[in-house]
Amino acid sequence: MKKIIPKVIFIVVAIVLIYFLKTNFAEYNIEKSISACVLGEKRTTESFDLKKAQKYCEEEIRKQKKGD
């Protein structure tokens, strides 16, 4: 019984850590994707508006994320 307790504690801590990292880095990845999209929009359009491009990219990326 004493051998099982450390294993259970390790598994619980690992699950909590994975959940924490997933939630934190998911938003970080979305922000990086939005930045890359805005940069792409800047390079492909002649009339560039930062706020419009950022709003468009954020909507499209969040829409794609919900579809997955």
C-alpha positions as CSV (number, residue, x, y, z in Angstrom):
1,M,0.0,0.0,0.0
2,K,2.9,2.4,0.8
3,K,4.3,1.9,-2.7
4,I,1.0,2.9,-4.4
5,I,0.6,6.3,-2.6
6,P,3.6,8.1,-4.2
7,K,2.5,6.8,-7.7
8,V,-1.0,8.1,-7.2
9,I,0.3,11.5,-6.0
10,F,2.6,11.7,-9.0
11,I,-0.2,10.9,-11.4
12,V,-2.5,13.5,-9.9
13,V,0.2,16.2,-9.9
14,A,1.1,15.3,-13.5
15,I,-2.6,15.6,-14.6
16,V,-2.9,19.0,-12.9
17,L,0.3,20.2,-14.5
18,I,-0.7,19.1,-17.9
19,Y,-4.1,20.8,-17.6
20,F,-2.4,24.0,-16.4
21,L,0.1,24.0,-19.3
22,K,-2.6,23.3,-21.8
23,T,-4.7,26.2,-20.8
24,N,-1.8,28.7,-20.6
25,F,-0.1,27.7,-23.8
26,A,-3.4,27.4,-25.8
27,E,-3.9,31.1,-25.6
28,Y,-0.3,31.8,-26.3
29,N,-0.5,29.7,-29.5
30,I,-3.7,31.6,-30.6
31,E,-1.9,34.9,-30.1
32,K,1.0,33.8,-32.2
33,S,-1.3,32.6,-34.9
34,I,-3.1,35.9,-35.0
35,S,0.2,37.8,-35.2
36,A,1.3,35.6,-38.2
37,C,-2.1,36.1,-39.9
38,V,-1.8,39.9,-39.5
39,L,1.7,39.8,-40.9
40,G,0.4,37.8,-43.9
41,E,-2.4,40.3,-44.4
42,K,0.0,43.1,-44.3
43,R,2.2,41.5,-47.0
44,T,-0.8,40.6,-49.3
45,T,-3.0,43.7,-49.2
46,E,-2.2,47.1,-50.6
47,S,-4.4,49.1,-48.2
48,F,-3.6,47.7,-44.8
49,D,-5.5,48.6,-41.6
50,L,-4.1,47.0,-38.5
51,K,-7.3,47.0,-36.5
52,K,-9.4,45.5,-39.3
53,A,-6.7,42.9,-40.0
54,Q,-6.4,41.9,-36.4
55,K,-10.1,41.6,-35.9
56,Y,-10.5,39.5,-39.1
57,C,-7.6,37.2,-38.2
58,E,-8.9,36.7,-34.7
59,E,-12.4,35.8,-35.9
60,E,-11.1,33.4,-38.5
61,I,-8.7,31.6,-36.1
62,R,-11.2,31.3,-33.3
63,K,-13.8,30.0,-35.8
64,Q,-11.3,27.4,-37.1
65,K,-10.4,26.4,-33.5
66,K,-14.1,25.8,-32.7
67,G,-14.4,23.7,-35.8
68,D,-11.7,21.3,-34.7
